């Protein structure tokens, strides 16, 4: 009997997960994994934040909690707290209720909701993502049926820096009403952030800000939240896809929020009602545990202060790893200017290594990095940075780009 699935082809592997599986199977005792986008400690272990452990113990002992469905739009305390983190306590957008939030399945779910609403409800047909960008940005747009998925220039390979002029030229040329996906802070994969510009407002483009690393990039929530606050200060309408995977370490709890900002509380409410219906037809209701953890922390001043110290600690370790890798490469006399490693911010460094050089690291040193040269800086430790720097030095000197 012939299967109805006979013509289904095996989909291409997802590189970051494929490399992680390859890493797990590697028997080399000195192997290093710099691929997966998750924080690692100095011992190269996942870190459950101390404040998260405290709150989870409290929740486990709370007999008043049950397993009833949350509202379709999520846990109200979580949504309100997430929006307050995004814009800051007491921001006019929050006080006027022009900004409101909807709980989602991680930052990815928030992006999907924003994409779906803009395509299906507003009928937007053109969306721009940076070149390069996080792979899902383009994939979700295609899945949502955007007929025109375009890229704006972002990375200048020759200088290993932001192509600000190219970006502004492409956004200026974008059709009016186009959706522009922006990284709120710590651009993935380049770690380069642009300086503020008014071109998006001038061209009547719609910003969808992916804010995956607030607080996690610099250790300062306000500093890392400047992009959505800048748009708010310019009285613009936009969406923000928030993620609490990195700054709370809640990767597998899938805690996200879509912040909606419009010209009035009444309009925001109408938009929220339409997004609610999109949710009903997808995951129906969000999970509660991670949202309760975040809400409990953010609504308690002492716990919130402890959380800020936790994210500052993570950000400082990543900065230290950047400095150490840069210094090691300089000491080895590695060809090229590696200043971009310390100029970039956030979890990732876009090293400039080629696919062939990345393969050299994997084959000869069991050091796993992405084929585009992106590395997770928190995957480095003081014990492994020497070996990684030596491997990068050899890859650059022995293996052509």
Buried (B, 14 or more C-beta within 10 A) or exposed (E): EEEEEEEEEEEEEEEBEEBBEBBEEBEEEEBBBBBBBBBBEBEBEEBEBEBBEBBBEBBEEEEEEEEEEBBBBBBBBBBBBBBBBBBBEEBEBBEEEBBBBBBBBBBBBBBBBBBBBBBEEEEBBBBBBBBBBBBBBBEBBEEBEBEEBBBBBBBBEEEBBBBBEBBBEBBBEBEEBBBBBBBBBBBBBBBBBBEEBEBBBEBEBBBBBBBBBBBBBBBBBEEBBBBBBBBBEEEBBBBBBBBBBBBBBBBEBBBBBBBBBBEEEEBBEEBBEEBBEBBEEEBEBBBBBBBBBBBBBBBBEEBBEBBBEBBBBBBEBBBBBBEBBBBBBBEBEBEEEBEBBBBBBBBBBBBBBBEEBBBBBBEEBBBBBBBBBBBBBBBBBEEBBBBBBBBBBBBBEEBEE
